[in-house]
Amino acid sequence: MPLQLQNILFDSVEEGETVLVPSAGKIPTEIAGTYYLNGPANFRRGDFTYQHWLDGDGLVRALQLRDGKAEHVMRYVRTKKYADEEEAGKAIYRGFGTAFEGDKLRRRMCLETPANVNVDLFSNRLLAFGEQALPVEISPGTLETIGEFNFEGKLMEITPFSAHPKIANDRLCNFGLKYLMSATRLCYWEFDSNFECVSEQEVDPGFPYSVHDFTVSENYASFYLSPYFLDIAAFIRGGKSIHDSLEWRPEDKNVLLVLSRTGEKKEVRIPFDSHGYCLHLIQSFEEGDTLTIDLLETAEPLYPQYLPLPSLFDSVKPCALVRIRIDTSSWKVLNVVKAQQDVHLDFPAVLEPETGLSRDLVWVLGMPTELIGDSKYYDRILLYNWANGEVADTYQAPEGSFISGEPCLVAKEGSDAAGYLICPLWNAARNESSYLVLDAFDLAAGPVAVLPLPTPSPLGFHSSFVPFSKINDC
């Protein structure tokens, strides 16, 4: 296998803390905070191997940057799944993409979360998120597991809670899909800094959609629903994995579902002629009566590209950046711009609105789509500018190296066109990992700092950057 993915996926992980020294360049002294990254690792239990990339245990990494120095922490999230399977020395729980005889579910209804998708801090609580499950609280400094977090008793242990919360207006906003045998409900919550639920809604999405992500603007929460449907009976009664219970119906159209964040207005549904699939949205924002929603759309679902391990992305398709503009006074679509690219795209990053920087810029990982049948991975970062419809800048990883997790942006205070991008890099040939610090507005110049890790760090999913001023115990 050209990428030697079996090494990075199946080798044991060395947890712990270490000081990192740049092998090239210097760490900008104006960066003061922690880059957090979560992703799956540890796919083997005894002689059993989980088959899907979403099945591994959550492994959180923290790159702490202060005064031009760096420290790194890497630790597993001690979920119930992790603890039980470590003690037994074998697989016990059904995975997102792996089912086996005698496997177990939480309350016989849902997956036992590995908390392996995302990590973010809200009101001084660092939370690791998995698919449609309660998050797990971990220490911001040491990454030690504190325990499952139910928002001070507001949520039940089987409450569906997505891996993509949004923090807006000092609120944590999130959703979950409640799949019933007779119907499906999309639940939406907003919590304040005291973890009080200040907004709660439940709507009928129309079909049992599989929804991974959403986006929020000042007044609206927006969901781009692709025709990828979950057969809950096949999962619960038939013993199938989530992946094998999903059905892609490309003949059906996408639907934009828009909720009023206060719940005071009825939800809006807007059908589109598009038949593509959206895993991740990028952002949404409002300018007067115009709501703009940016997203990534590919020809088909991505979950089949995540198995069987160690294969990844062996038939992945090109991707388009899509910008939708809607008049919220009439709920008419003003226009849809689709910027089709010749590479696959994922893991978009944008600068926070409070920076005042342009909402037309998005940084996104890319990978080639040729050589169908061979595993591939993300080998470049693109800076796309909606204002002129062009890729403005590109960082191309060295041959044999790959961007191994979501990039995160750190803006320079008081600057209208400056900032840094932090991301991990994996050298496949040598099975070595490092972190890169790039000038976000001069990607082609290469890293301003390279921070090698003493041991390999597995492929990651989503990240966040938290300034030290927001963390009390670090």
N, C-alpha and C positions, 0 to 999 in steps of 0.2 A: 504494500500500500504506500503510495508516494508520500503522503503526509505523516506516516507512522503514527496515526491517531491512537493506535492501541497503547502507545507509551503514555501519552498525556491523559488518556481516559482511564486507564486501568492500573497504572503504577500507584503505589501507596503514597499518601500525602504526609509530609512532615509538618505537623502543627508547631506553632511557637512564635517567638518574637525575635527580631534581629534588627540591627542597624544597617542601613544601606548606604553605600558610598558610590557616587557617580563614577562610571567608567569613561564617560565623556560629558563635557559641558559642566554647567553649574545649575543647581536648583535656584530658581528665582526667589529672592528673599521676600517678595511681596505675597507669595503663596503661604497662607497660614491656615491650615485646616486638614481634614482627613478625606481621602478618596476611599469610599467603601465599594466593594464589589462582591456580588453573590453569584453562585452558580453551582451546578451539580458535580459531584465527585463520588468516588467510592461505589462503583457499580457492581462490585463482587461481594457476595456473602458465601463463604465456604466455597463449594464448587458450583455455585449458582451465579449467573450473570444476568443482570437486568438488561433489557434489550433497547430501551429508549433513552435518549439524551435527557429527558425530563424526569427520569427515574432515580438519579443519583442523589445522595445526601447533600444538603446545603452546606457549602463551604464559603465562609465569609472572610474576606481579606480587607485589611485596613492599612492604607499607606498614609502615614502621618507626616506632614511637611510643616516645618517651622524653622525660621531663621536660617534657611538654606540647608537644613539637615533633614534626614529622612529616617523614620523607623517603620518597620513592617510587622504586622500581626496576621496570622492565618490560623483559623480555627473552625472546626465543624460546629454546626448548630445541633445541640443535643435535644432533638425532638424525641417524642415517644417512639417513633419508628426507628430512629438511630439507636436509642438506648436498648430497646427490646431486641433488635437484630444483632447488635454488638454482643449482648449478653448470651443470646442463643447461638451465635456463630452461624446463622443461616438466615435466608430470606423468609419473612413472615407476612409482609403486607403487599397487596397488589399495587403495582405502579401505574403511572399514567399510560404507559405503553406496554406493560408486561403483566400478564395474568398467568397464574399457575394453580395447579390443583391444591386445594386447602388454603389458599391465600385469604387474608383477612381484610376487612374494611372497618372504618370507625363506625360504631353503632350499626354495622351492616348496611350503611347508607352512602358513605363517601370515603375518599382516600384518606389514609393517615399521612399527613403532610410531611414532606422532607424539607420544607421551608427553603427552597433552592433557587428561587427566581429573582428576587429583588431585595433591596435593603435601603431603608431610609429612616431619618430621624424626625420625630414630631414631638414637640413639647418635652424635650430632653429624654425621650424614650427611643432607643434604636431598635427597629423592628425588622425582622427577616420574614419575607412573605413567600408563600407558595401559591399554587393554583387553587383558587376557590376554597380557601381554608383560613382559619384564624392565624394571625402572625405569631411569631415567637420573639419575645424581648431578649436582647443581648446587651452586654455592657459596651458602651461606646468606646471605652479605652482598651479593655482586655479582650473583648469579644466573648467573654464567658456567658453561657446561657443562663438567663434568669428564669424563664418559663413562658408558657403560652400566654398570650395577652388577649383578653376578651373585652377590652375597653371598660375596665372597672365594672364588669358584670353586665354590660349593656348587650353583649352578644353571647349566643349559646355556642356550645362546642361543635355543633354541626352547622352553624351559620356559614353560608357561602360568602367568601370575602376575597376579592380578586388580588392578583399580585401587583397591580398597578395603581396604587393610591396616588392622588394628586393633592398637593398642599397649596391652597389658595386662600388668600384673605385670612390667614391664621387659622384655617380650618383644614382638617384632613377629610378629603372627599373620596369615596370609594363605592363600588357596586359589587353585587354577587348575583349569580343565576341560581334560582331555586327550581330544580327540575322535578316535577311531579309526574305521576303516571298519566294524569288527565290534562295537565297544563304546565306551562312554564311561566315563572315570574322573574322579572328583573327588579332587584331591590337596590335602592340608592340611599346612601347615608352621608351626613356631614357631621363631624365631631369638632367641638371647640377645644381650646388648649387645656381645659379641665376634663376632657374626654366625655363631656356631656353631648348627647345626640341632639343637635339643634335642627336637623332636617332629616326626615325619613319618608321614602316613597316606595311604592310597589306598583309596577305596571306590567301589563301583558305584552311581551314583545311580538306576539303573533305566532312564532314558531320556536322550537327548542334550539335556538342559535347557540353556537359555541362562540363566546366573546372573551377575548383576552385583554383588551385595552379600551380606553375611552379618553376623553379630554374635557377640560373645563375652561370656561371663559368667565367673564364677570357675572353673567346672569344665567348661563346655560351649561348643562352637562350633555355632551354629544357622543353618540354611539353609532359606528358605521357597521351595520349588520350584514355579514356575508352569508350566503346559503350553505353553511357548514353546520349540520344538525346532529344533535346528540340523541341517540336512542337509549333513554334511561332504563328501559326494561331490559335491554341487552346487557347493560352494565350491572344492574342489581340482580336480576333474575337469571340472566344468561351467563354470568360469571366472566364477561369479557372485560378487557381493559377499556379505559376511556378512548384511547386511540382507535381501537377496533369497533367501538360503538358509534363512531362519527361517520357521517355520510356527506359527501360533497355533491351538491346538485348544481352544476354550472349553468344549467338551463334557467335557473331562477335568478332574479335580479337582487342587487344590493339595496338596502333600505337605510336611510339616515334617520335615527331616532334622537330627538332633541327633548330634553327635560328642562323645565324651569327649575333652577336650583332651590328656590323657595317652595316649590310645589303648589304655588298659587295659580298657575296656568296649566291647562291640559297639555299633555305631551303632543309632539308633532312628529308625524311620519312622512318622509319624503322618499319615494322610490326613484331609483336611478337605472339608466339603461346599462350601466356597467355590470359585467358578470365576473369580475375579478375577486380576489381575496385580500382582505386587510387583516394583518396580525397586529400591527402597531400604528397608532396615530402619532402625529408629530406635535401638534399644538392647535389651539383655537383662540381667537381673540375677536373683540368687538370694536367697531368704529362707527358710532352712531347706530343706525338701524341695520348695519351690515355685519353679519357673522361670518368669519372666515375660518375654515377648517382645513388643516393640512394633514395628509396621511400618505402611507406607502401602500401600493397595491401591486400584487403579482397575479399571475394567471391561475394559480391554484394554491391550496393550503400548504403550509410549510411543515406541519407535524410529520408527514410521511418522510420528509428529508432527514428526520432525526433518528432513524432506525433503518436496519438493525446495526447496533454498535458493533465494531468501531467505525462503520461507514457513516459519513455525513455529507449531505448536499450533492449526491452523485448525479442528480438530474434536475438541479435547481434551475428555475427560469428567470429571465430578466424582470426588472421591477420598474414601476413608474412612481414618480412623485405626483401627487394629486392635490390641487387646491380648489376647494369649493367655496363659493361666496353666495350667501343667502340674505335676502331682505326679510328681516324679522318682523316687519310691520304687516307683510302680506304672506310671508313664508313661501315666497317664490324664489327659485334658483336663479341667481343673476348670471352666473357663468361657472363652468368647470374647466380648469386647465390641467391637462395631463402631460407631464414631461417624461416621456418614455426614455429609459436608459438602456444601454446594451449590456449592463451588468446587473447582478442581483444586489439589492440594498436592504439593510436592516440596521437596527440600533441607532435611531436618529437622536441628535442632541441639539438643543437650542439654548440660547442665553435667557436668563430669567427676565421677565418684563420690567422689573424695577431697575435694571441696568440702563434702560432707555435706548438700548441698541436696536437695530433694525429687526423687525419680525420677518423680514424676507430671507434671512440666512438660516441654513440648516446644515449641520455636519452629520454625515452618515457613513457607515461602513459599507464597503462594496467588495464583491468577489466575482471572478469571471464565471461565465456559464458554459463555455465550450468544454470539450472533452467529456461529453455525457457518459456516465458510467464510472468515472473516477471521482473519488472524494475530493472536495474542495473546501476552502475556508476563506475568511475575509482577509484580503491582503492590501487594502488601501482605505484611505479616508478621503471623502469628497466634501468640499464646501460648495453647496448649491445656493444660488442667488435667484429668488423668485422675481426680482425686479427686472432682470434682463434675460431670465430663462436659461442661464448657463451655469456650468460647473466652473466656479471662479478659481479654485485651487485644489490641489491633490497632494496627499502624502502617499507614496508608494513604499510599502515595506520592503526591506532587502529580500533578495531571492531566497526562498526557503523559510522565510519568517512570516508570521501572521498576527493580525490584531486579535487578541484573544479575550476581549471583553468590551463592554459598552464604554465609549469615551464619555468624559464628563468635562464641562466647561467651567472655567474660573475666570470671571471678568476682572479687569483692572479697574479699580475705583477711579472715577473721574475721567475715564477715557471713552471716547465714542467709537473707537475702532481698534481695541486691543484686548487681549486676554490670552489665557493658556488653555490647552487641551491636555488632559491626562488620560492615559490608556495603557493597558498591558500589552506586551509583545511576547510571542512564543517563537523560538527558533526550532523548527521541526527536526532539522537534521541533527542538532546537538541535544534536543530536548531540554532547552534552557529557557528560562523566563526572565523578563525584566519589565520595568515600567518606563514609559516615555513621557516627557513633558515637551509639548510642541507649542510653538507660537500659533494660536488659533487662526491668525490672519496671514500667516506665511508658512503654510504646511509644507510646501515644496522645499523650503530651506532645511528641513529635517529637524531632528530633536534638539532642543536647547539643553536637555539633560537626559542621560540614560542611566537607569538605576538597576543593575543586575540583582537578581534574587539568588540566594545560595542553593535553593532547590526548585524544581519545576512547580509552577502554579497552574492547575487545570483550567480549561476553557471556562470563561465566565459568561453570565447573562447580563444583568442590569446593575447599574452603579448609581452613586450619588456623591456629591461633594458637600461637606458640612464644615463651615468655618469654626475655628476653635471657640469663638465668642458665643456659639450656640450650644456648646457642650460643657456641662458643669463638672463632670467627673473624670475628664480625660487628663 
